[in-house]
Amino acid sequence: MSALQACLLFSSALFALGLAAALARRTAILVLLALELMLSAGTVNLVAFWRYGPRPADASGLLFVLFAIAISAAEAGVGLALVIAVRRHHASIRLDQPARLKG
């Protein structure tokens, strides 16, 4: 097994773990954490294809990863702000109660 295949196997396992956690959890914060795992799996893919690609001396892969980290940090901040806002208006942040969130 080559190093690229090992990285891709690790990334797919991380993505599968995040997907399973997102589908199994009911609280919004745990779903956001699972989404972060899935974004991290995509970042691992970007780094692996950059490192084992035809021109690893270019910094293009690192720029993609920096943008992905910045976007995931912004997404986590906005998601957490939404969860806090919903928690202030309602007594629960469980995702199985969507009828209470209708305006």
N, C-alpha and C positions, 0 to 999 in steps of 0.2 A: 504494500500500500504506500503510495507516495504521500508527501507532506500535504499537497493540495487536496488529495482525497480525504486525508485525516481532518483537515480544517473544514471541508465541506460536510463531512459526517458529523463533526462536533456542532456545526452551525445548524444542520437539519435536526439534530437531537434537541438543541436549545430552542429552536422554533417550535418543534412538536410539544415540548414541555410547556412553553408559553401558550400555545393554542389550547392544549388540554386544560391548563389552569384558567384561561379566560372563559372557556365554555363551562367549567365546573363551578366556578365561584359565583356568589350572589352579591357580595358587597362591591361597591364601585372602586374602592381603593385597591383591592386585590386584583380586580380586572385591569386597572391601570398598571399595576406592577407586572402583570402577565403580558400586557402590550409592550411594556419596556423590554421584557425578555425577547419578544419577537423582533423588536427593532434592533436589539443587540445582535441577534442572529444575522440580520441583514448586514450590519456593520462588519461582522466577522467575515461574511462572504466578500464584501468589498475589499477588505484588507487581504484576504487570501488571493483573490484574483489579481490584485495589484502586485502583491509580492511575488507570485509565481507566474506572472504574465510575461509578455515579450520584452517590455521595457520597465523593469522595476526601479530604475534610477529616476524616472519621472516622479514628480510629487502629486500626480493627478489622483491616485488612490487615497493618499492622505487627505487631500482637499475634500474628496467625497465623504470620507469618514468624519472630518471636522464638521461639515455641513449636516451630516446625519446626526451627530451628537448634539449640535445646536438645535436642530429641529426637534429631537426627542426631549431635550431639556425644556424647550418652550411648550411642547405638548404636555409634558408632565406638570408644568406650572399651571397651564390653563385648565387641565383636567382636575387638578387638586383644588383650584379656585372654584370650579363648578361644583365639586363634591362638597366643599365647605359651605357654599351658598345654599345648596339643597338641604344640607344638614341643619342650617340655621332656620329654614322655613318649615321643615318637616322633622319629625322625631327620628327618622331612620334614613339610611343611605342604601338600603337594600334595593337591588335591581328588579326584584320580582313584584314590586308595587308601582308599576308605571301609571296606573289610573289616578293616583294622587298627584302626579306631576302635571296633569293637564290643567291648562289655564282657564 
